[in-house]
């Protein structure tokens, strides 16, 4: 049974009683019996008429049904009294034994705490509000990762100078710069928060970098391979570089972890004590277990000739199945552009054969990779033959 709206705000409890009458009666008979038989029992403080006048008792609702000379129904009384007074009033209503001219029996069904129901409704609503708030307003894990990674993406590589060299966004404003080999190196340094790197993009040092090194403190941060040696030699001839830092032997700056990058930069040395050539570590002792040694590969004369041409150029050549030349490109672009060419069978380049390059080559079906030398590998793909330029073109002339 719903409450009359005028009592909803103040009602605390609801008295619900059932009655049974041996005869046919109507609603006014029931209400009259309740008022008449409870009047004066407990004084004016608990008199139903006085309580209704002060709105401490709401409108008494009656539901009834007559059947076979008997009347059944429900009495509902909203109360704003305290629990004790409400309980006394409920007992008084239950004491009614006659309704109209008929014998009646009134039985208390329940004392409902309206505030408890209201609290439950509020809690349920609060849960819905919180659930909606969390779903709509709180970012998911993926969204948070995107937001954090967006900080890195916001520091996009910029094109600097007339040669449009790849650079971090702070190259122009910073008092110092890091000279690296290419765009991938600049991107990797940006991931570590280093925003003042600029890439050479080849072995010939651009005039833009020469000019920058004259006005800024300059550190050359180069790969730990022969390509890094060549770039450093030219830098020392044409630009006033202050310090030099090198990646570990056989590693490239673009593949270094943030910890490795910071370690290399902490160990930079003045250019006067620089390292044009990265010291080669002693060859570690390896134990080969049940790994059959591949048979030598006979290469066409045109491929051997091209291998000799590549020495010292920092370039690479892609060949198809018939050993026809597909493309020639800088070593710094080799990993990024390998996927652009179809049916590449052989890759020859003047650089270090790294695990990353081998994984890409395996993915694109390459069968033969020839580099200047081979880095420490964690896995050698079974489908790829790996050789070095000295094996193909002979040792480098002194």
C-alpha positions in Angstrom: 0.0 0.0 0.0 1.5 3.3 -1.0 1.7 6.3 1.4 -0.3 9.5 0.9 2.2 12.1 -0.4 1.6 14.5 2.4 3.1 12.1 4.9 6.0 10.7 2.9 8.6 13.2 4.1 7.9 12.7 7.9 6.7 9.1 8.2 9.1 6.8 10.1 7.1 3.7 10.5 4.1 1.9 9.1 1.6 -0.1 11.1 0.1 -2.9 9.0 -2.7 -5.0 10.6 -5.2 -7.5 9.2 -8.8 -7.8 10.3 -11.6 -10.3 9.9 -15.2 -9.5 10.6 -18.1 -11.9 11.0 -20.5 -9.9 8.9 -20.5 -7.2 6.2 -19.0 -3.9 7.1 -17.6 -0.9 5.2 -14.5 1.3 5.5 -16.1 4.0 7.7 -17.1 1.2 10.1 -13.5 0.1 10.4 -12.1 3.6 10.9 -14.8 4.4 13.4 -14.0 1.3 15.4 -10.3 2.1 15.6 -10.9 5.7 16.8 -13.7 4.8 19.1 -12.1 1.8 20.8 -8.7 3.4 21.3 -10.0 6.8 22.4 -8.9 7.8 25.9 -6.8 4.6 26.5 -3.5 6.5 27.0 -4.3 10.1 27.3 -4.1 12.9 24.8 -0.4 12.2 23.9 -1.4 9.0 22.2 -5.0 9.9 21.1 -5.4 9.1 17.4 -7.5 12.2 16.7 -4.9 14.5 18.3 -2.1 12.7 16.6 -3.7 13.2 13.2 -4.3 16.9 13.9 -0.6 17.3 14.6 0.4 15.2 11.6 2.2 12.7 13.7 -0.2 10.0 12.5 -1.1 10.0 8.8 -4.3 9.1 7.0 -5.5 5.6 8.0 -5.9 3.5 4.8 -8.4 0.6 4.7 -8.6 -2.2 2.1 -11.4 -4.7 2.5 -13.3 -7.4 0.7 -16.7 -9.0 1.6 -17.4 -12.6 0.8 -20.0 -15.1 2.1 -21.1 -12.8 5.0 -17.6 -12.2 6.1 -15.3 -9.2 5.6 -11.5 -9.3 5.4 -9.1 -6.5 5.0 -5.9 -4.6 5.8 -5.4 -1.5 8.0 -2.4 0.7 7.2 -1.4 3.6 9.6 1.7 5.8 8.9 3.4 7.0 12.0 6.0 9.7 12.7 6.2 8.8 16.4 9.2 7.1 18.0 9.4 3.3 18.1 7.9 3.0 21.6 4.9 5.1 20.9 4.3 3.4 17.6 4.4 0.0 19.2 1.9 1.1 21.9 -0.4 2.4 19.1 -0.1 -0.8 17.2 -1.1 -2.8 20.3 -4.1 -0.5 20.8 -5.3 -1.1 17.2 -4.9 -4.8 17.7 -7.2 -4.6 20.7 -10.2 -3.7 18.6 -12.7 -6.6 18.9 -15.9 -5.2 17.2 -16.4 -3.3 14.0 -19.8 -1.9 13.5 -22.3 -4.4 15.0 -20.1 -7.4 14.2 -17.5 -9.3 16.1 -14.0 -8.7 14.7 -10.5 -9.9 15.1 -7.5 -7.5 14.4 -4.0 -9.0 14.1 -0.8 -7.0 13.7 0.9 -8.0 10.5 4.1 -6.0 10.7 5.7 -2.8 11.8 7.7 -1.6 8.9 10.6 0.9 9.2 10.1 3.2 6.3 13.5 4.8 6.9 15.1 1.4 6.4 13.4 1.0 3.1 14.5 4.5 2.2 18.1 3.8 3.2 18.1 0.7 1.0 16.7 2.8 -1.9 19.4 5.4 -1.3 22.2 2.8 -1.1 21.0 1.1 -4.3 20.8 4.5 -6.1 24.3 5.4 -4.7 25.7 2.1 -6.1 24.2 2.9 -9.5 25.6 6.5 -9.4 29.1 5.2 -8.4 29.0 2.5 -11.1 28.1 5.0 -13.8 30.6 7.5 -12.5 33.4 4.9 -12.5 32.6 3.6 -15.9 32.1 6.9 -17.6 34.6 9.1 -15.8 37.4 6.8 -14.7 39.8 5.8 -17.5 40.4 2.1 -18.1 43.9 0.6 -17.9 44.2 0.8 -21.7 43.2 4.4 -21.7 45.7 5.2 -19.0 48.4 3.5 -20.9 47.4 5.5 -24.0 47.5 8.8 -22.0 50.9 8.1 -20.6 52.3 6.9 -23.9 50.8 10.0 -25.4 53.4 12.1 -23.5 56.0 10.3 -25.5 54.0 10.6 -28.8 53.5 14.3 -28.1 57.3 14.8 -28.3 57.3 13.8 -31.9 60.5 13.8 -34.0 60.8 17.1 -35.8 62.5 17.9 -39.1 65.4 20.2 -38.4 67.4 22.4 -40.7 67.5 22.6 -44.5 68.4 18.9 -44.7 65.2 18.1 -42.7 67.3 16.0 -40.2 65.3 14.0 -37.6 65.6 15.7 -34.2 64.1 16.0 -30.8 61.9 19.1 -30.2 64.4 20.8 -27.9 67.4 20.8 -30.3 66.9 24.4 -31.2 66.5 25.7 -27.6 68.8 23.4 -25.6 72.4 24.5 -24.8 73.7 21.0 -25.7 72.9 18.4 -28.3 73.4 14.6 -28.9 74.5 13.6 -32.4 73.2 10.2 -33.3 73.1 8.2 -36.5 69.4 8.2 -37.5 65.7 8.7 -36.8 65.3 5.4 -34.9 68.0 6.6 -32.5 66.2 9.9 -31.9 62.9 8.1 -31.3 64.6 5.7 -28.7 66.1 8.7 -26.9 62.8 10.5 -26.8 61.3 7.4 -25.0 63.9 8.1 -22.3 63.0 11.7 -22.1 66.0 12.9 -24.0 64.7 15.6 -26.3 67.9 17.2 -27.7 69.2 14.5 -30.1 69.7 15.0 -33.8 70.4 12.3 -36.5 73.2 12.4 -39.1 71.3 10.2 -41.6 74.4 8.9 -43.4 78.2 9.0 -43.2 78.5 12.5 -44.7 78.1 15.1 -41.9 75.4 17.7 -42.8 76.2 21.4 -42.6 73.4 21.8 -40.1 75.1 19.6 -37.5 78.5 21.3 -38.2 76.8 24.7 -37.5 75.0 23.4 -34.3 78.2 22.0 -32.9 79.9 25.4 -33.1 77.4 27.0 -30.8 76.3 24.2 -28.5 78.0 21.6 -26.2 78.1 18.6 -28.5 78.2 14.8 -27.7 78.4 12.2 -30.4 76.4 9.1 -29.3 77.1 6.4 -31.9 76.5 2.7 -32.5 79.1 0.2 -31.3 80.0 -1.0 -34.8 82.2 0.0 -37.8 79.6 2.4 -39.0 79.8 4.3 -35.8 83.6 4.4 -36.2 83.3 5.9 -39.7 80.9 8.6 -38.6 83.0 9.5 -35.6 86.1 9.8 -37.8 84.4 12.3 -40.0 82.9 14.2 -37.1 86.3 14.7 -35.6 87.5 16.2 -39.0 84.6 18.6 -39.7 82.9 19.5 -36.4 84.0 20.7 -33.0 82.5 17.8 -31.0 83.1 18.0 -27.2 82.4 14.4 -26.0 81.9 11.0 -27.5 79.7 8.1 -26.1 79.4 4.7 -27.8 76.9 1.9 -27.6 78.3 -1.5 -26.4 80.1 -3.5 -28.9 77.8 -4.9 -31.6 74.8 -2.9 -30.3 72.9 0.0 -31.9 71.6 3.1 -30.0 68.1 2.4 -31.3 68.0 -1.0 -29.5 69.4 0.2 -26.1 67.3 0.1 -23.0 66.9 3.3 -21.0 69.3 2.0 -18.4 71.9 1.2 -21.0 71.4 4.6 -22.6 72.0 6.4 -19.3 75.0 4.3 -18.6 76.6 5.0 -22.0 76.0 8.8 -21.5 77.5 8.7 -18.0 80.6 7.1 -19.5 81.1 9.6 -22.3 84.7 10.9 -22.7 86.2 14.1 -24.1 86.7 13.9 -27.8 90.5 14.2 -27.3 90.3 10.8 -25.6 87.6 9.5 -27.9 87.3 6.0 -29.3 87.2 6.1 -33.1 87.2 2.4 -33.0 85.2 0.4 -30.4 87.5 -2.1 -28.7 86.6 -5.6 -29.6 85.9 -7.9 -26.7 87.7 -11.3 -26.6 85.8 -13.9 -28.5 83.9 -15.9 -25.9 84.3 -19.7 -25.7 81.2 -21.3 -27.1 80.1 -24.9 -26.8 78.1 -26.1 -29.9 75.9 -29.0 -29.2 74.2 -30.9 -32.0 74.0 -27.9 -34.3 75.1 -28.9 -37.8 77.3 -26.4 -39.6 75.6 -25.0 -42.7 77.3 -25.8 -46.1 79.1 -23.0 -47.9 76.9 -20.9 -50.2 78.1 -20.3 -53.8 77.2 -16.8 -54.7 77.0 -15.4 -58.3 79.8 -13.1 -59.4 77.6 -10.1 -59.5 76.7 -10.5 -55.8 80.3 -10.9 -54.8 81.1 -7.7 -56.8 78.3 -5.8 -55.1 79.5 -7.0 -51.7 82.9 -5.5 -52.4 81.3 -2.2 -53.5 79.4 -2.0 -50.2 82.5 -1.9 -48.0 82.7 1.4 -46.2 79.4 2.8 -47.7 77.0 2.0 -44.8 74.5 0.9 -47.5 72.6 -2.3 -48.2 71.4 -4.1 -51.3 68.3 -6.4 -51.5 68.3 -9.3 -54.1 65.4 -11.4 -55.3 65.3 -15.2 -55.8 67.3 -14.9 -59.1 69.9 -12.7 -57.4 68.7 -9.6 -59.3 69.1 -6.3 -57.5 65.8 -5.2 -56.0 66.8 -2.0 -54.1 69.8 -0.2 -52.7 69.3 1.9 -49.5 71.1 3.2 -46.4 71.7 0.7 -43.6 69.8 3.0 -41.2 66.7 2.5 -43.3 67.1 -1.3 -43.8 65.0 -2.6 -40.9 62.2 0.0 -41.5 61.8 -0.5 -45.2 62.4 -4.3 -45.6 58.7 -4.9 -45.5 58.2 -2.5 -48.5 59.8 -5.0 -50.9 58.3 -8.3 -52.0 60.2 -11.6 -52.7 63.5 -10.5 -51.1 65.8 -13.5 -51.0 69.1 -12.0 -50.0 70.2 -9.0 -47.9 73.8 -7.7 -48.1 74.7 -4.6 -46.1 77.7 -2.8 -44.6 76.6 -3.1 -41.0 76.1 -5.4 -38.0 73.8 -8.4 -38.3 71.6 -7.9 -35.2 68.9 -10.1 -33.7 66.3 -7.5 -34.6 67.3 -7.6 -38.3 67.3 -11.4 -38.4 63.8 -11.6 -36.8 62.5 -9.2 -39.5 64.3 -11.1 -42.3 62.8 -14.4 -41.1 59.3 -12.8 -40.9 59.6 -11.7 -44.6 61.0 -14.9 -46.0 64.7 -13.8 -46.5 67.0 -16.8 -46.9 70.5 -15.2 -46.8 71.8 -12.3 -44.8 75.4 -11.0 -45.2 76.7 -8.2 -43.0 80.0 -6.7 -42.1 80.0 -8.7 -38.9 77.6 -10.5 -36.6 76.4 -9.3 -33.2 75.8 -11.5 -30.2 72.6 -13.4 -31.1 70.1 -15.0 -28.7 68.6 -17.0 -31.6 69.7 -18.0 -35.1 66.7 -18.7 -37.4 67.1 -22.1 -39.0 65.7 -20.8 -42.3 68.3 -18.1 -42.8 72.0 -18.5 -43.8 74.2 -15.8 -42.1 77.5 -14.7 -43.6 79.9 -11.8 -43.3 81.3 -9.4 -45.9 84.9 -10.7 -45.3 83.7 -14.2 -46.1 82.2 -13.0 -49.4 84.4 -10.2 -50.5 87.6 -11.0 -48.6 89.3 -9.0 -45.9 89.2 -5.1 -46.0 92.3 -3.7 -47.6 94.6 -1.9 -45.1 
